[in-house]
Amino acid sequence: MRPALLACLALAAVAAPPASAQDALDPRAAFYELRIYYPAPGKLAALNKRFREHTLALFARHGMRNVAYWNEQPTATAPEGRVVYVLAYPDRAARERSWQAFGSDPEWRAVAAASEADGKLVAKVESVFMTMADYSPALTLPR
């Protein structure tokens, strides 16, 4: 991962306001997950639509803090680009509980089935688990 992208991710982790006081996480203590989705050929627009219209709200419902989302510019290895995003959780155990609940949510299952009626939207997913470094400039931003 490029250092500039990681710096942007750290900044976004602190700069993005929580949806509610209940969602507030101390950026120094939060457990972050960087996720990279490689869209199936021709499916980037449908993947973005699913995130926009359904997934973010479902993530929030299951205790995942939506930090920031990006569309990577196309490259030789990812001609449509990739969807890159960061979620935050209080800790690793909370992350596991959230994903388990999300995966079994009947609404998510219906959304996934409908959006993938013409084929899978995602060819590959990568996850990177992170904690904020104590020297991160993002820690000096107002919360």
C-alpha positions in Angstrom: 0.0 0.0 0.0 1.3 3.4 -0.9 2.4 5.6 2.1 0.3 8.5 0.8 -2.9 6.4 0.9 -2.2 5.2 4.4 -1.7 8.9 5.5 -5.0 9.8 4.0 -6.7 6.9 5.8 -5.3 8.0 9.1 -6.5 11.5 8.6 -9.9 10.3 7.6 -10.1 8.1 10.6 -10.0 11.2 12.9 -11.6 13.8 10.6 -14.8 11.9 9.9 -17.3 12.8 12.6 -19.2 9.9 14.2 -22.8 9.3 13.2 -23.8 9.7 16.9 -22.2 10.0 20.3 -22.7 6.3 20.7 -20.4 5.7 17.7 -17.6 7.8 19.0 -14.3 6.0 19.1 -11.0 7.2 20.5 -8.7 7.1 17.4 -5.8 6.1 19.6 -7.6 3.0 20.9 -9.8 2.1 17.9 -9.2 -1.0 15.8 -9.2 -0.2 12.1 -9.8 -2.4 9.1 -8.7 -1.3 5.6 -10.7 -3.2 3.0 -9.9 -3.3 -0.7 -12.5 -4.7 -3.1 -11.5 -5.7 -6.6 -14.8 -5.4 -8.6 -15.7 -8.1 -11.1 -15.3 -6.9 -14.7 -18.0 -4.4 -15.5 -19.4 -4.3 -11.9 -17.8 -1.2 -10.4 -20.9 0.9 -10.8 -23.2 -1.8 -9.3 -20.8 -2.2 -6.4 -20.7 1.5 -5.6 -24.5 1.6 -5.8 -24.8 -1.3 -3.3 -22.5 0.5 -0.9 -24.3 3.8 -1.4 -27.8 2.5 -1.1 -27.5 -0.3 1.4 -24.2 -1.4 2.8 -23.1 1.6 4.8 -26.4 1.7 6.7 -26.2 -2.1 7.3 -22.6 -1.7 8.5 -23.7 1.0 11.0 -26.6 -1.1 12.2 -24.1 -3.8 13.1 -21.7 -1.6 15.0 -19.2 -0.9 12.3 -18.0 2.7 12.1 -17.9 3.9 8.5 -14.7 6.0 8.4 -14.1 6.8 4.7 -14.5 5.3 1.2 -12.5 5.8 -2.0 -12.6 4.8 -5.6 -9.1 4.1 -6.8 -8.1 5.5 -10.2 -7.7 2.8 -12.8 -4.4 1.0 -13.2 -2.9 -1.7 -15.4 -3.7 -4.3 -12.7 -7.1 -2.9 -11.8 -8.5 -1.4 -15.0 -11.7 -0.2 -13.3 -9.9 0.7 -10.1 -10.8 -0.7 -6.8 -13.1 0.3 -3.9 -11.0 1.1 -0.8 -12.6 1.8 2.6 -11.9 1.9 6.3 -14.1 0.7 9.1 -13.4 1.2 12.8 -14.3 -0.8 15.8 -13.6 -0.6 19.5 -11.5 -3.8 19.3 -10.9 -7.0 17.3 -13.6 -8.9 19.1 -16.2 -6.3 18.2 -15.1 -6.5 14.6 -15.7 -10.3 14.6 -19.1 -9.9 16.2 -20.1 -7.1 13.8 -19.2 -9.1 10.7 -20.9 -12.2 12.0 -24.1 -10.3 12.6 -23.9 -8.5 9.2 -23.3 -11.7 7.3 -26.4 -13.3 8.8 -28.7 -10.3 8.5 -31.7 -11.2 6.4 -31.8 -7.7 4.8 -28.1 -8.0 3.8 -28.7 -11.4 2.3 -31.6 -10.1 0.3 -29.6 -7.1 -0.9 -26.6 -9.3 -1.9 -28.8 -11.8 -3.7 -30.6 -9.0 -5.7 -27.5 -7.1 -6.5 -25.7 -10.3 -7.7 -28.6 -11.6 -9.8 -26.4 -11.1 -12.9 -23.2 -12.3 -11.3 -20.9 -11.5 -8.4 -19.9 -7.9 -7.9 -16.6 -8.6 -6.2 -13.8 -10.7 -7.5 -11.4 -10.4 -4.6 -11.3 -8.7 -1.1 -8.2 -7.8 0.9 -8.2 -6.7 4.5 -5.5 -5.0 6.5 -5.9 -4.6 10.3 -4.4 -1.5 11.9 -4.1 0.5 15.0 -3.1 4.2 15.0 0.6 4.8 15.6 1.3 7.0 18.6 3.2 9.5 16.3 0.4 9.9 13.8 -0.3 13.5 12.8 -4.0 12.6 12.8 -4.0 12.4 16.6 -3.4 16.2 16.8 -6.5 17.1 14.8 -9.5 18.3 16.8 -12.2 15.6 17.4 
